[in-house]
Amino acid sequence: MKLKEIVEKLQLKVLTARDKLDEEVTGGYTSDLLSDVIANSKQGNLWITLQTHQNTIAVAKLKDLAGIIIVNNREPDEETLAKAKEENVPLLCSEEMAFEVSGKLYELINP
């Protein structure tokens, strides 16, 4: 499923990398521990987290993730936004909790 379809269906706010919305999403991974995401996420996954610091961008880039969904109505600081723009990593926001976003994403990708 394309990232733009997920953005639309989950009503996500797109903060960066609008040019990457045509990328395919292979699945999702929900975690707030960077080491866990590094160890267990897969290329093309959408990462669901409440973390907003710029180290998340480095992890997303390292693992070649489709993007990051920041939950609980949190927003990244200016440094994180700047890093996401520089690295062209899609940074998305949701008002919902990680549990809700994870369930909805699972349903979209595995109907």
Beta strands, then each sheet from edge to edge (+ up, - down):
strand 1: 13-14
strand 2: 27-30
strand 3: 45-49
strand 4: 67-70
strand 5: 91-93
sheet 1: 1+ 5- 4- 3- 2-
end
